[in-house]
Amino acid sequence: MSFNRLDPEDFVVSADAVSATVWSQNQPFLTTFFTSSAQETGQSGDYYLNILNTASSEPNSEVQFAIAYADQTGGGASSYNPAVNNYSPSTTIYGSYRTLVLEDENSEFIFGDVSSSFFYAISIDRARYKETLFPGSLNLLLSSSIAGYDTLQLTDNSQDVTIPQYFGTMRAYQVISGSNGSAYNKTTGINNNNVGYTNQSGSYGLFLPDISTILLNANALDISDSPEGINLGTNRTLNTDANNAQKLYIHMSGSGGSSFGLGCQETITSDYVFVRARSSEINYSENPSFISGSTGEVIYSYFINNPTVYPTTVGLYNDNNDLLAVAKLSKPIQKDFTKEALIRVKLDF
């Protein structure tokens, strides 16, 4: 065994971004959508609707994401106290996202260039993604109840902008009509502002990759007099359980070939340690086949002046001689006085 002290220039730090799919079984698109009647009718069903990849009775059924309806007025949900309007689960959800995203209880949500006081929130289950969602991977296809218009495809505008919008340190992209992070060519007259927004209601929402959340502009989805919307029909009546989350779920799982494509990414930081063995170093071994255990002498006299060893392992120690990490070589390397070795050790964390 031989010890060498590492110099500062022997350490290099690198960060690599790794992307992956979001949905269970590494599926790039979620094309089947199911709900659980137990969850829907349970206490949590007043606040959100869990969406699963298979029927809840199946052994491989897993929650993929949740849909919630948020309304500043408290509409579309039963009030906590029937005698006091404007306070309901939809109010609570609106306030929670306002605090989380806007970080200011006096601010309003602005989708594109139009403010709105009600929206839908799609929250990806934490077990589905690595670190953050991957901008440009959103491809959400919604079926429409408008005659002659089958689907509406939504994406984020990460490929069309130089820098994202920021809420504090949180990134945000506009949800637009398009695919793979870019707006469609608007020569057809649909969304003729050329950025994928609706003509009157702004963008279709906000894509928030750092909190794995997509906010959908209810005003835009409710549009029924043009192919811009899907005629969702959000009900904002006070003290009424309107099942708005269920309405969005129906349009996500409709018969018009609906699908939900989404990816995630993770930044993996790696430490590279370069271990050098110069020609005069690490040429002898303490292995019993090389050194006599009783006398400490080299067993074969030929190896006294012409030793040959085959290092297989690198150990990293601190100044107290505590072993911190062990690196195994893919195969032994030959080392003698005529050879030098440079071994790169990669530490991921």
Residue, then its C-alpha position, 0 to 999 in steps of 0.5 A: m500500500s502506498f500513500n500520496r497527498l492530493d494537490p488542489e489541482d487534482f480536484v475538478v467539480s462538474a455538473d451534468a443535467v440528466s433527463a428522464t420521463v415522468w410517468s410510471q414504467n418510464q412511459p413518455f406519454l400518459t394515455t390512460f387516465f383513471t380516478s379512485s372513487a374512494q379518494e374522490t368521495g373522501q375528505s381529500g376529494d373536496y380539494y383535489l382529484n388524484i389521477l392514476n395510470t391504471a384502475s385503482s384496483e390494479p396492483n401496479s396502479e400509481v398516482q401520476f398527478a392531481i387536479a385542483y380547482a382554485d377560485q379567489t371568490g370561493g365559487g365552484a365548491s361548497s362553503y365551509n359554512p353555508a352561512v358564510n360564502n367566499y370561503s371554501p376549498s377552492t378559496t384555500i387552494y387559490g390562497s395556497y398557490r398565491t402564497l407559493v407562487l406569487e409570494d404576495e397575498n395582494s397579487e393576482f395571477i397573470f396569464g400572458d397579459v391577462s389577469s385571472s382569479f380562477f384557474y386549474a392546478i395540475s400537480i405532478d406526484r413527487a414520486r414521478y420526477k427527479e428534481t424539476l420538470f423539463p422545460g420543453s417537454l410539456n405536450l398536453l392534448l385536451s379533447s374539446s366539446i366544440a363541434g368540428y374541433d377535436t383537440l387542443q394541444l398545449t405546451d410551454n414557451s421555453q423554446d420561444v423565449t430567451i429567459p423565463q419569467y421569475f417569481g422570486t427565484m422560481r422559474a415560470y413559462q407561459v402555457i401556449s398552444g403548440s408542441n415541444g416548447s414552441a408555439y404553432n405557426k399561426t397562419t391559420g388565424i388561430n391565436n393570431n398573435n403568433v405567441g400561442y396565446t388566446n386572443q382575449s384571455g391571454s395564455y393558457g396558463l403557467f408552467l412552473p418546473d421548479i415546483s412540478t406544477i402547471l396552472l391552467n387558465a380557466n378563462a382560456l379553456d372555457i372559450s367556446d366560440s372559437p377553436e382557441g378553447i375546449n368549451l370546458g364550462t367552469n362553474r363558479t357558482l358560490n356554495t356549489d360543489a361543481n366538480n370542476a376538477q372532474k370536468l378537466y379530467i374528462h377533457m384530459s381522458g376524452s376520446g379525442g386521442s388525449s395524451f399527456g407528455l412530460g419529462c423531468q431533469e436532475t442536475i448531478t454534481s460530480d467530483y473528479v479526483f485525479v490520482r497520479a502514480r509517477s514512474s518512481e511510485i507504487n512499484y512494490s506491493e505488500n501482498p504476501s506473494f510479493i513480500s515475505g511476511s516473516t522477514g519483510e524481504v522481496i521474495y523474488s530477487y528479480f523484483i528488487n530492481n525490476p518490480t511489476v505490480y498490478p494496482t486494482t483499487v484506489g482508496l481516498y483518505n483524510d488527514n486522520n487516515d480515515l478511509l472515505a471512499v474506495a474506487k475499483l478499477s475495471k481491470p488491473i493496470q500494469k505498473d513498473f519503473t518505466k510506466e506512470a499511471l493517471i487514474r480518474v475517480k468520479l464521485d457522484f452526489 
